[in-house]
Amino acid sequence: MSSDTVDAIGDSSEINDELDARGEPRRGLHRSAPPLMSEADFVSDRYNMKHSERGMALIINNKTFKSRTGMGERTGTDVDASKMNELFTALGFEKVRPLDDVTVAEMQEALIQAAKEDHTERDCFACVILSHGEEGYVYGTDDKIPIDELVQPFKGHRCLSLAGKPKLFFIQACRGQELDSGTTVEDHGGGEEMEDEIIVRRIPSEADFLMAYSVVPGFFAWRNSSKGSWFIQAIYDVFMKNWKKLDLLTMMTRVNKKVAYDFESNASAEYMRRKKQIPCITSMLTKDVFFM
């Protein structure tokens, strides 16, 4: 019989050999030229998703943890990983890379290496992290790491070939230990590129990111032992039905609705039963993302 549980709240960090400990380029290194963007790319309200490749998707799936972390096994997470692999393949990602039971150093190295790749001919980048967590952190199999450190290699000059392109992070992990008991409500029914002129523009280093968290800060994120997490179930169902017609943020709003309305915990402990959850979508996107 399946049951619901939570992704709750235990190293050495390798850094890009081209960056110092703060993530800045080392002195004397040659910086790549800024990426070319046409006037039409700036004017459009849609990201250009017509490159020769859709892009790379990393799926980090941490199930079993070292005893010193105090973290239990995440039953059901393999279902999540399989669904996200299938989904990204359907969305056209040519490089879907699964990483199972990886340490903090291995997680960090995987993202650094992904950021170092040439994404010039790719539409975007995506990363799914399935693990235990707490506010601001996710766990490798051996320890925890700030989410900001994992995202840092993709910001600004560190990853120029993804500048101005969507960088999408989906994080299934707890962000605290609070439980959401929900609220009872009653139903009453009822431009073309200019060839002779080079225009240099600056865009914020923090722009073009989507950080999609399974739950709001401070709360548990629920996961079913046989069906997988509520958040990933909802993403899979909503995206599979709608990606050919709806933009990313509209779909994520529907994911929020599905998690909020369609799920309620059925845990073994009485105090954890009939609990609710709402994802938290933080968008720094500057345009609409359509995968069709």
Secondary structure as GFF3:
##gff-version 3
##sequence-region A 1 292
A	DSSP	beta_strand	4	6	.	.	.	ID=ss1
A	DSSP	alpha_helix	39	43	.	.	.	ID=ss2
A	DSSP	beta_strand	53	61	.	.	.	ID=ss3
A	DSSP	three_ten_helix	67	69	.	.	.	ID=ss4
A	DSSP	alpha_helix	77	90	.	.	.	ID=ss5
A	DSSP	beta_strand	95	100	.	.	.	ID=ss6
A	DSSP	alpha_helix	104	116	.	.	.	ID=ss7
A	DSSP	beta_strand	122	130	.	.	.	ID=ss8
A	DSSP	beta_strand	133	134	.	.	.	ID=ss9
A	DSSP	beta_strand	137	139	.	.	.	ID=ss10
A	DSSP	beta_strand	144	146	.	.	.	ID=ss11
A	DSSP	alpha_helix	147	151	.	.	.	ID=ss12
A	DSSP	three_ten_helix	152	154	.	.	.	ID=ss13
A	DSSP	three_ten_helix	156	162	.	.	.	ID=ss14
A	DSSP	beta_strand	167	172	.	.	.	ID=ss15
A	DSSP	beta_strand	176	178	.	.	.	ID=ss16
A	DSSP	beta_strand	209	213	.	.	.	ID=ss17
A	DSSP	beta_strand	218	219	.	.	.	ID=ss18
A	DSSP	beta_strand	222	224	.	.	.	ID=ss19
A	DSSP	beta_strand	228	229	.	.	.	ID=ss20
A	DSSP	alpha_helix	230	242	.	.	.	ID=ss21
A	DSSP	alpha_helix	248	262	.	.	.	ID=ss22
A	DSSP	three_ten_helix	270	272	.	.	.	ID=ss23
A	DSSP	beta_strand	280	283	.	.	.	ID=ss24
###
